[in-house]
Amino acid sequence: MLPDLAAGAAVRVLNRLLEREASARDQLRAHAGRTAKFELPPFSVLLGIDDAGRFRTAAGEPDVSIAIDPLQVPAAVFDPSAVMRNVRLSGDADFAQTLSTVLQRLRPEPEEELARFVGDAAAVRIVGLMRAAMATAADGAGRLARSATDYLVAENPMLVTRIEADAFARDVSTLRDTVERLDKRLALLEARPR
């Protein structure tokens, strides 16, 4: 039941976005009858393309499987192309490329969708606040990562910097070359007649 609800919701959202994109529907129309399986743990949704170039729920074996990185989903609210980053594709490459192109071109208008419920002004404010919150969260995550790195490298050296790792690798390489030369010299000395 849950997969059916997820498929129905995906079809409604995607087709709503396709309404503004006639050229995207034309691209999909060329693949009418084909199916794509979108995997986003814990969901797996099988969608097909109808003769009008719109999505529909489907059954059977997919022509292409697309495994989506769940970490990219929150960013997709404001940037749909984010969902298509870090995906794993298998199956019909031409169909997968068309889906990728179409899905990256679809642009949700969160203000427009929200305005139906709360009005234009409130929708603009709410979406603006959400964008600011996401930017603040991304900035905070970046700062946390830099602070953790600084701590682990400088204050409590559990990690080494790239410069130190490169220097260590060079030293090991030099030592290996020196040992090989010494080994060859020893072999020559042992091979000499006494």
N, C-alpha and C positions, 0 to 999 in steps of 0.2 A: 504494500500500500504506500509506504514512504517513497520508494523509487518512482511510483506512478505520480505522486504529488510533485516530486522534484522535477520530473520530466515535463509535466504540465506547466509548472511555473516557469521552467526554462524556455519552453516554447512560447508562452505568452510574452515574456520579457524580450526574447530575441526578435520575435515577430513585430513587437511594438517598435523596437529600434530600427528594424528593417523598413518600416513604413516611410521613414524619411530618406531612405537610400535606394532609389530605383535601380541604380547601376549595380549595387550589391545583389539585389534580387535577380538581376539579369545574369550575373556571374553564377549564382547558385542554381538558376534554372537550367544551366548547361549540365548540372549534375543531378537532375531530378531522378528520384528513385534510389539514390544512394543513401547509405546510412553511416552515421558517425557515433562512436561511443566516447563520451566524455567521462573521464574518471577523476573525481575529486573526492578523496576519502572523507567520509564514509560513503559517499554517493557515487553511483555509476548510472549515467543517463544515456539512453540510446535514442538519438534523434535522426529523423530522415528529412529529405528535401522533397517537397511536393512540386507539381508542375508549374506552380506560380512563383517558384523560387523562395518559398517560405519554409520554415521549420515545422515539423510535425513529430508526434511521438511515433516510435517505430519498434519493431521486434525483429528477432533473428540475429544473424551474424553481421557484424559491422564491416563496412568497406575500409574504414580507418578507425584507429583507436588513438585518443589523445588523453594522456595522463597529465593533469594540471597540478602544479605546485601549490598546495594550500596556503603557503605564506604570501602568495601574490594576490589572493582574493580580496583582502581589504582595500588594497590600492586600486582595484578595478572599479570601485564606485566612481572614482574621478578620472581614471585612466584605463579604459578597457583593454588597451594593448598590454597592460601589466599582466593580465591573465595568461597571455601567450608567451611570456618569458619563462624559461626553464620548464618547457613541456617535453614530454617524450611522445614521439609519433611512431605509429606502425601502420602499415597498410598502403593503400593507394596514395602515392606521393602527390599526384596532380590534384586530387580531391582535397588532400590535407593542405596543400598550398593555397587552394581557393578558399577553404575555410579560414585559414590563418589570415589571409588578406581581408576577407569580409569581416571577420570578427575584430580585427584591428581598426577597421574603418568605422565600425559602429560606435557612435558617441552618445552615451547616456546624457540626458539633460536633467540632472537631479532637481534643479530649481523648478523646471517645468512640471515634472512629475509631482513634486511636493506642493506646488502652488495650487493644484486641484483640491488639496485638503486644507491648507492653511492660508492661502492667499499669496499673491506675488511678493509683497514686501517681506513677510515672515519667511517665505521659502528662501529668498536671497540671503537673509540674515542667518538662518539655520545652516544652510549649505556653507556659507562663509565661515561660520563658527566651526563647522566640522572640518573644513579644509585647514583652518588655523590649528585646530587640535591635532590633526594628523601631522602637520608640519612640525608642531612642537614635540610630538611624540617621536618623530623621526630624528629631530635634532637632539632630543634627550638620549635616544638610543645610541646615536653617534658619539655623544659626549661620554656616555657610560662605557662604550667600547674603548675609546681612547684612554679613559682613566684606568680601566682594567688593564689595558696593555702597558701603560706607563708603570702601574704598580708591579705587574708581573715581570717587567724587564728591568726597571730601575730600582724601585724601593725594596722589593723582595724578589731578587733575581731568580725566578724559576724558569724564565725564558731568556733567550738571547736575541739580540737585534740581528737584522739581516747582515749588517756590516761584520759583526762578530762571527756569524755563521759562515760567511764567505771567507773571512780570514782563516777560520779553523779548517775549512775545506782546502784552502790553498796550502796550509801548513801540513795537513795530512798527505796531500798530493806530493809535496816536496819530500816529506819523510819517506813515502813509498818509493819515489824515484831514487833517493839516496840508498835505501836498503837494497833495491834491485842492483844498483851499481856495485855496492859492497859485496853482494852475493856473487856477481859476475867476477869480481876481483878474486874472491876466495876460490871460486871454481877454477880460475886460471892458475892460482898458486898451487892448488892441489893437483892440477894436471901436469905441472912441471916435473921433469924427471929429477930424481934426487941423487 
